[in-house]
């Protein structure tokens, strides 16, 4: 594992939760094509299994079978009896990140940071935003620490807190999702969309991936390996997008070399912002190719 916390072009299209209590699932993880894994000690683990799961996932990280894949461990929330032991064990294991649920304030971030002070420098903090309180405090949470590099939206908990229905298009959640995105982008941080619960609704899942990408999420969290392929496909630049990005870059560079101040591609005026986005798309495609390779 390498220190890529500052590189927001690192592929995070598909981020798969794996239950820490499931030894078989952990054993299969190295062969899965997800960009990142979250080894879970929270919701997927019963109270009487948490200590054993903690030992198991920390050992798995220590064995380092995951290659270039980014690996985070989700701890239990600050208010639980397991938080302190989780943080100590995760700090010693040194994954790419610790993911902490129910982060509601900058004070929560500072609590995590203080508890995690002994962790290796390459281990980032990721925070789950999943309550109305987090919506109102999103900007201060996002700016609370340089070590805090990514946010995961807990859409199931958010819907529960709002008493909202799970409906196609996620209308009841869109205000909160937009606010989280604004705060994350303002702070220059990575942000990952929440999970899709219906494993039998492939069409609905892909539609929600497209919605998440259109909104600006860097990727999506997943609950099953069958969701990886469509998620990777939707969140990657298409061949047409990549061709257009390269056309924009080439046209802009040719205009600069010729001293021309006006650039058009396909009849549309091209400005610096279009070139920056085109370069981001090309860099993302190159990073994905390197990981897949």
Backbone bond lengths (Angstrom), bond angles and torsions (degrees), N, CA, C in turn:
res aa  C-N    CA-C-N  psi(-1)  N-CA   C-N-CA  omega(-1)  CA-C   N-CA-C  phi
1 X - - - 1.468 - - 1.526 109.38 -
2 X 1.313 115.98 138.07 1.452 121.41 -177.16 1.514 110.38 -118.92
3 X 1.327 115.11 163.63 1.459 120.29 -177.45 1.519 109.62 -86.61
4 X 1.343 115.59 89.79 1.464 121.95 -179.75 1.514 111.03 -109.95
5 X 1.329 118.06 23.99 1.452 120.02 -173.54 1.517 112.28 -62.17
6 X 1.325 117.68 -32.51 1.468 120.31 -175.99 1.519 112.64 -83.24
7 X 1.349 118.01 -9.08 1.459 121.05 -174.98 1.519 109.69 -96.37
8 X 1.336 116.75 99.94 1.457 119.68 -179.08 1.520 111.87 -78.17
9 X 1.349 118.11 1.48 1.455 120.98 176.20 1.527 112.11 -93.43
10 X 1.317 117.41 -4.21 1.459 119.63 175.02 1.526 108.93 -60.00
11 X 1.336 118.78 132.27 1.469 119.60 -177.06 1.528 112.15 -61.54
12 X 1.310 114.87 126.74 1.470 121.72 173.65 1.530 107.87 -138.12
13 X 1.326 115.00 41.96 1.460 119.74 -177.88 1.524 110.55 -64.56
14 X 1.317 116.31 -49.44 1.461 123.09 -175.85 1.522 108.69 -120.83
15 X 1.328 116.56 123.28 1.466 121.54 -177.99 1.531 106.93 -127.34
16 X 1.320 116.54 105.00 1.460 122.84 -168.08 1.522 111.40 -96.51
17 X 1.347 115.69 126.95 1.461 120.92 170.74 1.528 109.40 -75.70
18 X 1.328 115.82 136.12 1.461 121.77 173.28 1.524 108.68 -127.92
19 X 1.338 118.44 128.22 1.461 120.61 -178.19 1.523 111.62 -67.87
20 X 1.324 116.10 126.32 1.456 120.23 -176.98 1.510 113.80 -65.79
21 X 1.330 117.70 -19.88 1.457 121.22 179.89 1.522 112.44 -84.38
22 X 1.322 117.72 -8.56 1.461 121.65 -174.63 1.527 109.34 -100.49
23 X 1.306 116.05 96.70 1.458 120.99 -176.49 1.529 111.81 -63.35
24 X 1.331 116.14 -35.75 1.464 120.27 -179.91 1.522 110.89 -65.19
25 X 1.331 116.82 -42.58 1.467 120.28 179.68 1.527 110.64 -63.44
26 X 1.322 117.42 -41.09 1.460 120.82 178.84 1.525 111.03 -64.40
27 X 1.317 116.59 -36.18 1.464 120.17 -179.77 1.524 111.49 -67.64
28 X 1.340 116.85 -32.51 1.458 120.77 -179.98 1.530 112.95 -80.57
29 X 1.326 117.27 -17.44 1.462 121.66 -171.74 1.522 114.72 -55.57
30 X 1.347 119.80 -40.96 1.473 118.10 -177.65 1.520 114.53 -60.31
31 X 1.334 118.67 -22.50 1.446 121.05 -179.15 1.514 114.74 -92.76
32 X 1.326 117.76 1.87 1.460 120.78 -177.67 1.530 110.88 -88.66
33 X 1.341 118.93 141.87 1.469 121.41 -176.26 1.526 114.52 -86.73
34 X 1.326 117.97 22.79 1.464 120.25 174.89 1.519 109.82 -69.10
35 X 1.337 116.21 146.72 1.466 119.87 177.81 1.521 111.73 -69.66
36 X 1.335 116.78 -32.10 1.461 120.73 -177.85 1.521 109.36 -148.69
37 X 1.328 115.00 157.71 1.459 122.16 179.75 1.524 109.56 -125.38
38 X 1.323 115.24 143.49 1.466 121.45 170.92 1.520 107.08 -117.35
39 X 1.315 117.25 110.04 1.457 122.39 177.57 1.523 106.98 -84.17
40 X 1.320 116.10 116.67 1.463 121.15 -163.21 1.524 112.74 -98.37
41 X 1.331 115.70 127.96 1.461 122.52 173.02 1.520 111.80 -109.79
42 X 1.342 117.07 -0.14 1.463 119.10 -173.85 1.533 111.40 -99.35
43 X 1.317 118.20 -102.25 1.465 121.88 -169.59 1.521 113.42 -60.45
44 X 1.323 117.82 -33.30 1.459 120.73 -174.07 1.519 113.57 -81.88
45 X 1.326 118.24 1.11 1.467 121.85 -174.24 1.524 110.28 -125.08
46 X 1.330 116.07 125.61 1.462 121.28 178.22 1.536 110.04 -67.48
47 X 1.334 116.93 153.03 1.476 119.64 -177.73 1.525 114.41 -52.72
48 X 1.332 117.70 -42.22 1.459 119.24 -176.44 1.531 113.11 -77.56
49 X 1.333 116.78 -4.67 1.463 120.57 179.60 1.526 112.73 -108.31
50 X 1.320 117.36 0.40 1.469 119.77 -171.55 1.527 113.04 -67.40
51 X 1.311 117.92 -40.21 1.470 119.30 -179.06 1.528 110.74 -64.71
52 X 1.327 116.82 -44.29 1.464 120.13 179.07 1.523 111.17 -65.46
53 X 1.343 116.67 -39.84 1.466 120.33 178.71 1.530 110.57 -64.09
54 X 1.314 116.11 -40.43 1.474 120.14 178.30 1.525 110.52 -58.63
55 X 1.317 116.60 -47.40 1.466 120.11 179.20 1.526 110.77 -62.20
56 X 1.328 115.93 -39.07 1.467 120.28 -175.81 1.530 111.15 -67.38
57 X 1.326 118.21 -47.13 1.466 119.22 -176.15 1.530 110.85 -71.83
58 X 1.314 117.01 -35.24 1.474 118.59 178.21 1.523 110.71 -67.30
59 X 1.317 117.08 -35.98 1.462 120.64 174.98 1.522 110.66 -66.04
60 X 1.346 116.29 -40.09 1.467 119.87 179.00 1.524 111.07 -61.50
61 X 1.327 117.14 -41.54 1.462 120.53 177.63 1.527 110.41 -65.04
62 X 1.327 115.96 -40.57 1.457 119.80 178.86 1.508 112.98 -63.38
63 X 1.335 116.64 -33.02 1.459 120.47 178.61 1.529 112.47 -73.53
64 X 1.350 116.48 -18.56 1.471 124.00 173.48 1.526 114.39 51.87
65 X 1.357 118.11 55.48 1.462 118.96 178.63 1.529 114.23 -93.11
66 X 1.332 117.95 9.27 1.460 120.03 -165.84 1.519 114.26 -96.44
67 X 1.311 118.55 -0.31 1.451 121.56 176.67 1.517 112.51 63.13
68 X 1.350 116.29 -134.58 1.459 121.90 -178.16 1.527 112.51 -78.85
69 X 1.309 117.19 -6.84 1.460 121.11 -176.53 1.527 111.08 -66.85
70 X 1.318 115.67 137.86 1.457 121.77 177.23 1.529 109.33 -76.77
71 X 1.338 116.89 136.32 1.460 121.27 -176.31 1.521 110.02 -127.97
72 X 1.337 115.18 124.05 1.462 121.50 173.77 1.523 108.57 -118.32
73 X 1.317 116.28 154.40 1.457 121.92 172.79 1.523 107.71 -115.45
74 X 1.337 116.40 126.63 1.460 119.56 177.07 1.526 109.55 -88.76
75 X 1.308 115.19 117.84 1.456 122.36 177.14 1.525 109.67 -82.50
76 X 1.314 115.73 172.50 1.460 120.91 169.24 1.528 109.10 -80.56
77 X 1.309 116.15 159.98 1.463 121.86 -172.34 1.533 112.10 -65.71
78 X 1.318 114.60 160.28 1.465 121.77 -176.75 1.519 112.00 -54.93
79 X 1.312 117.33 -39.08 1.463 121.22 -174.40 1.525 113.89 -76.82
80 X 1.327 118.53 -5.73 1.458 120.68 -176.33 1.530 111.20 -88.11
81 X 1.342 114.83 164.12 1.459 121.12 177.84 1.520 112.61 -71.97
82 X 1.340 117.29 -15.51 1.465 120.77 -175.36 1.528 113.30 -92.84
83 X 1.318 117.82 -12.22 1.465 120.80 -170.94 1.529 112.27 -57.60
84 X 1.314 118.38 -50.46 1.471 121.01 -174.73 1.529 110.98 -61.64
85 X 1.329 117.37 -44.25 1.461 120.09 179.53 1.523 111.05 -67.82
86 X 1.321 116.60 -37.85 1.469 120.06 177.02 1.525 110.68 -59.87
87 X 1.321 116.29 -49.72 1.463 120.42 -176.27 1.526 110.71 -62.67
88 X 1.320 117.82 -42.54 1.470 120.64 -179.95 1.525 110.76 -62.17
89 X 1.340 117.00 -44.03 1.457 119.91 -178.87 1.522 111.78 -69.50
90 X 1.320 117.37 -40.19 1.467 121.15 -179.90 1.524 110.54 -67.28
91 X 1.318 116.84 -39.76 1.469 120.12 177.38 1.518 110.70 -60.35
92 X 1.320 116.78 -39.76 1.463 120.32 179.59 1.523 111.60 -70.69
93 X 1.338 117.32 -34.02 1.469 120.72 -179.06 1.523 111.85 -73.11
94 X 1.346 117.36 -34.90 1.462 121.33 176.60 1.504 116.33 69.50
95 X 1.345 119.55 49.21 1.469 120.04 174.18 1.528 110.31 -69.78
96 X 1.330 116.62 -176.94 1.459 120.01 176.36 1.526 111.59 -67.11
97 X 1.341 116.00 -31.06 1.461 118.60 -177.72 1.520 110.61 -158.07
98 X 1.323 115.06 155.51 1.454 122.43 164.74 1.520 106.87 -107.18
99 X 1.326 116.68 131.91 1.463 122.37 177.35 1.518 108.14 -106.68
100 X 1.326 116.38 124.57 1.463 121.08 -178.28 1.525 108.97 -115.15
101 X 1.335 117.63 125.99 1.463 120.48 179.23 1.516 112.34 -80.11
102 X 1.335 115.07 167.00 1.466 123.17 172.01 1.536 112.63 55.92
103 X 1.325 116.86 44.96 1.465 120.61 175.56 1.523 107.31 -86.23
104 X 1.329 116.22 117.83 1.463 121.32 -171.99 1.523 114.67 -115.25
105 X 1.336 117.57 -8.88 1.461 119.13 -173.72 1.518 110.43 -159.38
106 X 1.329 114.95 166.47 1.466 119.98 173.22 1.522 110.29 -62.70
107 X 1.330 117.27 -33.60 1.463 120.56 178.00 1.527 111.05 -61.15
108 X 1.334 116.91 -38.03 1.466 119.84 175.78 1.520 110.79 -61.71
109 X 1.320 116.98 -42.65 1.460 120.72 178.37 1.520 110.48 -60.87
110 X 1.317 117.14 -43.25 1.456 120.51 179.86 1.526 111.36 -65.09
111 X 1.331 117.21 -35.48 1.463 120.85 175.85 1.528 110.69 -63.11
112 X 1.318 116.35 -44.95 1.472 120.37 178.40 1.523 110.14 -62.87
113 X 1.311 115.96 -46.16 1.467 121.01 -177.73 1.516 111.04 -59.89
114 X 1.335 117.22 -43.41 1.459 120.92 179.65 1.528 111.04 -65.41
115 X 1.335 117.05 -42.44 1.453 120.34 -179.80 1.525 111.53 -68.34
116 X 1.323 116.85 -25.47 1.461 123.28 -173.45 1.528 112.13 -100.00
117 X 1.314 116.56 12.05 1.470 120.56 -172.33 1.521 112.80 -60.34
118 X 1.321 117.36 -29.16 1.455 119.86 -177.66 1.512 115.06 -85.68
119 X 1.320 117.75 1.67 1.472 120.86 -178.86 1.522 111.17 -73.88
120 X 1.334 118.24 156.36 1.468 120.50 176.87 1.523 111.53 -58.18
121 X 1.317 115.98 152.39 1.460 120.55 -176.65 1.519 112.02 -62.26
122 X 1.335 117.84 -27.14 1.475 119.31 -177.22 1.522 112.44 -77.55
123 X 1.315 118.53 -11.25 1.463 121.02 -176.32 1.521 110.01 -87.95
124 X 1.321 115.12 112.79 1.463 121.67 -178.20 1.523 110.89 -85.17
125 X 1.319 115.06 168.64 1.458 122.05 170.71 1.521 107.91 -106.13
126 X 1.334 115.84 129.89 1.452 122.76 169.90 1.522 107.82 -113.37
127 X 1.315 117.21 145.69 1.462 121.62 -177.98 1.515 110.78 -124.21
128 X 1.334 115.40 140.58 1.459 120.42 173.46 1.518 109.85 -92.90
129 X 1.322 115.45 129.62 1.455 122.99 176.40 1.517 106.71 -108.47
130 X 1.336 116.78 116.86 1.467 118.52 -169.92 1.524 114.20 -155.45
131 X 1.319 117.38 21.39 1.464 120.50 179.45 1.527 110.38 -138.76
132 X 1.338 117.99 160.65 1.464 120.16 173.55 1.526 112.31 -58.63
133 X 1.332 117.38 -35.98 1.468 120.06 177.88 1.521 110.46 -60.86
134 X 1.329 116.48 -41.56 1.467 119.86 178.66 1.522 111.44 -64.59
135 X 1.335 117.56 -33.67 1.462 120.24 176.64 1.527 110.14 -59.47
136 X 1.325 116.11 -50.10 1.462 119.97 -177.26 1.521 112.49 -68.97
137 X 1.333 117.74 -26.43 1.465 121.52 -178.42 1.525 112.96 -103.59
138 X 1.327 117.72 11.59 1.463 121.14 -170.77 1.522 113.07 -56.08
139 X 1.311 117.44 -42.72 1.464 119.04 -175.13 1.523 111.46 -66.95
140 X 1.323 117.66 -41.89 1.469 119.25 -179.74 1.523 110.58 -71.69
141 X 1.333 118.16 -32.52 1.459 120.53 176.03 1.523 109.96 -63.33
142 X 1.321 116.39 -47.95 1.464 121.22 -175.84 1.522 112.83 -62.96
143 X 1.322 116.73 -28.96 1.466 120.80 -177.46 1.529 112.73 -99.10
144 X 1.329 118.05 8.66 1.462 120.33 -169.26 1.526 114.38 -75.49
145 X 1.341 117.92 -23.68 1.468 119.50 -174.17 1.520 110.16 -158.99
146 X 1.341 116.05 140.97 1.460 120.13 174.21 1.526 111.38 -69.70
147 X 1.324 115.71 -26.36 1.473 119.02 179.81 1.525 111.82 -74.30
148 X 1.314 116.51 -19.57 1.461 122.12 177.08 1.525 107.40 -82.01
149 X 1.328 116.72 109.30 1.468 120.36 -170.42 1.515 114.95 -115.66
150 X 1.331 117.84 -15.41 1.467 119.13 -175.39 1.522 110.54 -148.20
151 X 1.328 113.76 153.85 1.462 121.17 179.67 1.515 108.91 -127.55
152 X 1.315 114.63 140.10 1.456 122.27 177.13 1.519 107.03 -118.58
153 X 1.325 116.73 126.58 1.458 119.97 -178.83 1.533 109.17 -86.36
154 X 1.318 116.25 124.64 1.458 122.03 176.84 1.516 109.64 -92.26
155 X 1.335 117.03 82.13 1.456 120.50 -172.73 1.527 112.77 -68.40
156 X 1.330 118.16 -30.93 1.459 119.23 178.48 1.529 111.27 -65.72
157 X 1.314 116.43 -47.53 1.465 119.59 179.00 1.524 111.25 -66.72
158 X 1.336 116.03 -37.93 1.457 119.53 179.09 1.528 110.76 -62.14
159 X 1.339 116.80 -44.67 1.466 120.01 178.02 1.526 111.14 -62.02
160 X 1.324 116.29 -40.15 1.463 120.06 178.19 1.525 111.08 -61.97
161 X 1.330 116.38 -46.75 1.464 120.93 -179.07 1.538 111.16 -62.85
162 X 1.322 116.71 -35.48 1.465 121.10 -179.23 1.522 112.71 -82.78
163 X 1.347 116.37 -10.39 1.473 121.99 -171.78 1.530 110.42 59.73
164 X 1.321 114.60 35.46 1.463 121.44 -177.33 1.519 110.60 -93.16
165 X 1.310 115.99 152.84 1.456 121.85 176.18 1.525 110.15 -86.04
166 X 1.333 114.94 149.10 1.462 120.67 172.67 1.528 107.53 -84.32
167 X 1.312 116.78 106.21 1.462 121.51 -176.36 1.528 109.24 -128.25
168 X 1.349 117.12 153.38 1.467 120.09 175.61 1.530 110.36 -55.96
169 X 1.326 115.15 135.40 1.456 120.14 -178.80 1.514 114.41 89.69
170 X 1.327 117.22 -15.36 1.473 123.08 174.96 1.523 114.06 55.01
171 X 1.333 116.22 35.80 1.453 120.33 -178.52 1.521 114.89 -49.82
172 X 1.350 119.93 -44.05 1.458 120.05 -178.20 1.530 114.28 -64.65
173 X 1.339 117.23 -18.61 1.465 120.81 -175.85 1.525 113.82 -102.41
174 X 1.317 118.05 -8.07 1.460 120.05 -168.25 1.523 113.35 -65.58
175 X 1.316 118.22 -33.75 1.468 119.56 177.15 1.521 110.38 -61.94
176 X 1.338 116.16 -46.62 1.465 120.08 -179.67 1.527 110.95 -65.73
177 X 1.325 117.42 -43.54 1.461 119.93 179.55 1.527 111.13 -60.58
178 X 1.315 116.68 -42.01 1.464 120.27 179.27 1.526 111.35 -63.69
179 X 1.320 116.11 -40.85 1.468 119.32 -179.02 1.525 111.04 -66.96
180 X 1.335 116.57 -41.29 1.464 119.81 176.72 1.525 110.90 -61.26
181 X 1.327 117.12 -42.38 1.461 120.88 178.97 1.517 111.80 -63.71
182 X 1.329 117.17 -43.67 1.462 120.24 178.26 1.520 110.82 -58.91
183 X 1.328 116.86 -45.05 1.468 120.83 -177.90 1.525 110.84 -65.90
184 X 1.334 117.09 -42.92 1.464 120.11 -178.86 1.518 111.53 -65.73
185 X 1.311 117.34 -43.55 1.465 119.92 -179.55 1.528 110.86 -68.61
186 X 1.326 117.44 -36.30 1.458 120.48 176.80 1.526 110.89 -60.51
187 X 1.345 116.46 -34.66 1.462 121.14 -179.01 1.522 112.73 -91.76
188 X 1.336 118.19 -3.54 1.456 121.17 179.22 1.514 113.48 72.06
189 X 1.345 116.90 36.21 1.462 120.78 -175.99 1.533 110.96 -112.90
190 X 1.315 115.44 160.16 1.463 122.96 175.18 1.525 109.15 -76.27
191 X 1.348 116.76 145.65 1.455 120.18 177.86 1.528 109.36 -140.76
192 X 1.344 115.15 131.45 1.461 122.88 -175.12 1.523 110.23 -116.28
193 X 1.312 115.37 135.09 1.457 122.34 -179.28 1.536 110.16 -70.82
194 X 1.338 115.30 160.43 1.456 121.30 -179.66 1.518 112.91 -77.08
195 X 1.329 115.63 -177.62 1.456 122.00 -173.71 1.523 111.35 -84.87
196 X 1.332 114.79 162.43 1.466 123.67 173.17 1.515 106.34 -114.02
197 X 1.328 117.26 126.47 1.461 121.00 -165.35 1.524 115.53 -86.77
198 X 1.333 118.87 -27.34 1.458 121.98 -171.39 1.529 110.10 -91.37
199 X 1.322 116.25 99.99 1.459 120.16 -176.91 1.525 112.78 -68.08
200 X 1.317 117.60 -19.76 1.459 120.51 -178.92 1.532 113.10 -89.23
201 X 1.309 117.44 -5.76 1.469 121.40 -178.17 1.529 109.46 -103.36
202 X 1.326 115.40 77.00 1.466 119.87 -177.86 1.520 111.65 -64.60
203 X 1.328 116.73 -38.52 1.465 120.50 -179.54 1.531 110.76 -65.92
204 X 1.329 116.62 -42.80 1.460 120.51 178.22 1.509 111.92 -64.68
205 X 1.332 116.32 -38.34 1.466 119.67 178.62 1.515 111.36 -63.50
206 X 1.327 116.55 -46.54 1.465 118.97 -178.80 1.526 110.90 -64.91
207 X 1.326 116.71 -37.71 1.463 119.57 177.07 1.522 110.95 -62.00
208 X 1.333 117.05 -39.76 1.464 119.17 179.33 1.525 111.34 -70.50
209 X 1.328 117.65 -33.35 1.469 120.06 172.95 1.527 110.49 -61.30
210 X 1.321 116.76 -45.50 1.463 119.95 179.44 1.524 111.13 -62.87
211 X 1.326 116.34 -39.78 1.462 119.82 177.01 1.523 110.51 -62.20
212 X 1.331 116.80 -46.09 1.464 120.56 -179.69 1.511 112.20 -60.99
213 X 1.332 116.67 -42.23 1.462 119.38 178.08 1.520 110.73 -65.61
214 X 1.352 116.85 -42.78 1.460 120.17 179.91 1.525 111.23 -61.37
215 X 1.311 117.24 -35.88 1.463 120.70 178.58 1.525 112.14 -69.93
216 X 1.348 116.81 -29.37 1.459 119.76 178.39 1.504 115.35 121.33
217 X 1.335 118.55 6.28 1.456 120.15 177.64 1.524 110.46 -64.28
218 X 1.334 116.05 149.13 1.461 121.39 178.71 1.522 112.38 -78.31
219 X 1.313 117.21 -21.76 1.455 122.17 -179.40 1.512 108.91 179.80
220 X 1.328 115.43 -169.50 1.460 120.49 -175.37 1.516 110.21 -136.82
221 X 1.327 116.37 143.05 1.453 120.80 173.81 1.520 109.47 -83.86
222 X 1.334 115.65 144.94 1.457 122.40 -170.83 1.523 110.42 -127.58
223 X 1.348 115.59 155.75 1.459 120.33 -179.78 1.522 112.53 -114.50
224 X 1.334 117.89 -3.94 1.465 119.41 -178.55 1.527 109.65 -153.18
225 X 1.340 117.60 144.19 1.466 119.87 -179.40 1.523 114.22 -58.37
226 X 1.345 118.74 -26.61 1.468 119.04 -178.81 1.531 111.88 -66.07
227 X 1.322 117.75 -15.15 1.458 121.16 179.40 1.529 113.08 -85.78
228 X 1.318 117.33 -8.37 1.468 120.51 -172.67 1.525 111.76 -66.33
229 X 1.343 117.13 -52.02 1.470 119.70 -173.28 1.523 113.16 -59.44
230 X 1.344 119.80 -51.29 1.468 117.59 179.65 1.517 112.69 -64.55
231 X 1.316 117.27 -33.26 1.469 120.00 178.69 1.527 110.63 -66.33
232 X 1.320 116.64 -46.32 1.467 119.87 177.71 1.524 111.45 -58.99
233 X 1.315 116.00 -40.05 1.464 119.98 -178.20 1.526 111.58 -67.37
234 X 1.323 116.89 -45.47 1.466 120.15 -176.71 1.518 111.52 -67.45
235 X 1.336 117.35 -40.44 1.459 120.17 -175.01 1.532 113.37 -85.70
236 X 1.321 117.52 0.60 1.464 120.49 175.32 1.522 109.87 -96.96
237 X 1.327 118.21 151.37 1.471 119.65 174.47 1.529 109.87 -61.94
238 X 1.329 116.23 135.53 1.462 120.08 175.32 1.526 109.55 -74.77
239 X 1.324 116.24 166.93 1.471 120.01 177.68 1.528 110.64 -59.80
240 X 1.336 117.01 -39.93 1.463 120.25 179.49 1.530 111.14 -65.08
241 X 1.326 117.12 -42.04 1.467 120.64 178.37 1.521 110.81 -63.04
242 X 1.317 115.72 -41.43 1.462 119.68 -178.74 1.525 110.78 -67.85
243 X 1.318 117.09 -41.45 1.471 120.02 177.70 1.530 110.37 -61.84
244 X 1.319 117.28 -43.95 1.452 120.11 -179.34 1.533 110.81 -66.01
245 X 1.331 116.47 -39.83 1.468 119.48 178.57 1.525 110.62 -60.53
246 X 1.303 117.45 -44.28 1.463 120.59 179.58 1.528 111.09 -66.35
247 X 1.324 116.54 -36.49 1.465 120.36 177.63 1.530 110.43 -63.39
248 X 1.319 117.10 -41.74 1.464 121.37 178.80 1.522 110.67 -63.83
249 X 1.329 116.87 -45.09 1.470 120.44 -179.65 1.523 110.32 -63.29
250 X 1.322 116.97 -46.22 1.465 120.16 -178.87 1.528 111.34 -62.43
251 X 1.339 116.60 -42.55 1.460 120.09 -179.04 1.516 111.13 -65.70
252 X 1.315 116.44 -40.62 1.461 120.52 -179.60 1.528 110.96 -66.18
253 X 1.331 116.68 -44.27 1.470 119.98 -179.57 1.523 111.26 -67.14
254 X 1.329 117.41 -36.31 1.467 120.50 177.05 1.520 110.77 -65.63
255 X 1.329 116.81 -40.61 1.466 120.68 178.59 1.516 111.11 -64.49
256 X 1.331 116.63 -41.29 1.465 119.89 178.00 1.525 110.90 -62.23
257 X 1.323 116.65 -43.32 1.470 120.67 -178.82 1.521 111.68 -64.20
258 X 1.333 116.27 -29.88 1.465 120.72 -179.20 1.522 112.56 -93.03
259 X 1.320 116.88 -0.96 1.456 120.59 179.56 1.506 114.47 76.61
260 X 1.335 117.75 17.70 1.458 120.50 179.38 1.523 110.33 -87.12
261 X 1.319 116.15 139.31 1.452 120.65 -178.90 1.506 114.02 -95.04
262 X 1.325 117.12 -13.84 1.459 121.72 -178.09 1.521 108.96 -113.83
263 X 1.336 116.02 130.41 1.465 121.74 -179.91 1.526 108.06 -127.53
264 X 1.324 116.40 132.20 1.472 120.60 174.24 1.523 108.97 -128.39
265 X 1.315 115.14 143.27 1.465 122.64 175.32 1.521 106.99 -133.28
266 X 1.338 116.17 119.65 1.451 119.72 -178.85 1.511 113.30 61.71
267 X 1.333 116.69 30.91 1.453 121.23 179.47 1.509 114.70 82.75
268 X 1.330 117.75 1.16 1.466 121.10 -179.11 1.519 110.73 -108.85
269 X 1.333 115.38 138.39 1.454 121.04 177.79 1.521 110.05 -68.41
270 X 1.338 115.64 134.91 1.462 121.62 -179.50 1.520 109.28 -109.79
271 X 1.334 115.81 127.84 1.450 122.24 176.94 1.524 110.14 -115.55
272 X 1.335 115.73 175.96 1.466 119.79 -178.40 1.528 112.38 -57.11
273 X 1.326 116.51 -37.41 1.462 119.01 -177.71 1.529 111.28 -63.47
274 X 1.348 116.85 -34.97 1.459 119.89 177.31 1.527 110.97 -68.36
275 X 1.320 115.84 -36.79 1.465 120.20 179.34 1.527 110.36 -68.50
276 X 1.327 116.94 -41.45 1.465 120.32 177.71 1.522 110.86 -60.20
277 X 1.328 116.90 -44.00 1.462 120.54 179.00 1.523 110.54 -66.19
278 X 1.322 117.41 -38.89 1.464 120.55 178.32 1.522 110.53 -62.72
279 X 1.308 117.03 -42.17 1.469 120.06 178.69 1.522 111.34 -66.68
280 X 1.330 116.67 -35.21 1.466 119.13 176.76 1.528 110.54 -64.05
281 X 1.324 116.99 -41.30 1.462 121.34 179.63 1.526 111.06 -63.54
282 X 1.314 116.60 -44.62 1.470 120.14 179.38 1.521 110.35 -64.21
283 X 1.329 117.34 -43.07 1.463 120.66 179.03 1.529 110.90 -63.20
284 X 1.332 116.54 -39.08 1.455 120.14 178.25 1.527 110.45 -63.65
285 X 1.309 116.69 -44.38 1.464 120.23 179.15 1.524 111.02 -62.58
286 X 1.308 117.47 -39.38 1.463 120.76 178.46 1.527 110.99 -65.67
287 X 1.335 116.71 -40.13 1.466 120.32 178.67 1.516 111.32 -65.80
288 X 1.333 117.16 -39.41 1.459 120.96 177.65 1.526 110.36 -65.00
289 X 1.334 116.87 -43.33 1.467 120.36 179.44 1.516 110.80 -62.27
290 X 1.337 116.33 -40.05 1.470 119.78 179.40 1.524 111.18 -64.86
291 X 1.337 116.64 -40.21 1.467 119.56 179.41 1.525 110.13 -68.95
292 X 1.330 117.12 -45.14 1.464 119.95 -179.37 1.532 111.05 -64.35
293 X 1.334 115.08 -32.02 1.454 118.93 179.68 1.513 112.52 -72.17
